[in-house]
Structure formats: structure tokens, C-alpha cells
Amino acid sequence: MSGEWTGLVFAVGRSNRSFPEFLELLQAHGMRLVIDLRRFPHCLCHPCCDRDHRSSALVAHGLANW
């Protein structure tokens, strides 16, 4: 990741959004890095929110994931 730290942190809940909607929300606001703070980053109801799937999908769309 390049650029300077702006000091801004956004909290984004996925809620009932599909992954494409979630990705569009991130891109619309210029997000470049996603940090998953969930204690258990897995979701049986929404497999697209599973840490492994989401991480590779975000990277494929040019977003860093931690």
C-alpha cells in the first residue's frame, strides 16, 4: 500500500449486503484496506463473509486485507 496515513478510520458493517454490494460500498468511499475485527471471522449463513473467501476476493479487486 502506498500513500500517507490520513488518520481516518471507517467502521463498515456488512449487514445483509451481498459481496458485490459490500465491494461497491468500499470502492465508492475510496477504501484501500479492510481489517476484519470479528472475533470469529467465519459465517455459515453467508459464505462470502468467510475470512478466506473474502480475503482473496478483496485482493482480486485491488483492496488490501488484514
Residue pairs with C-beta under 8 A, 6 or more apart in sequence:
1 32
1 33
1 64
3 32
10 29
10 31
12 22
12 25
12 26
12 31
12 34
14 22
14 46
14 49
17 25
18 48
19 48
19 49
19 54
19 57
23 57
23 58
23 61
23 63
26 34
26 63
27 61
31 63
32 63
32 64
33 63
33 64
33 65
33 66
34 54
34 58
34 63
34 64
34 65
34 66
35 65
35 66
36 51
36 54
36 65
36 66
41 50
41 51
42 49
42 50
42 51
43 49
43 50
47 53
48 54
48 57
54 65
55 65
58 64
58 65
59 65
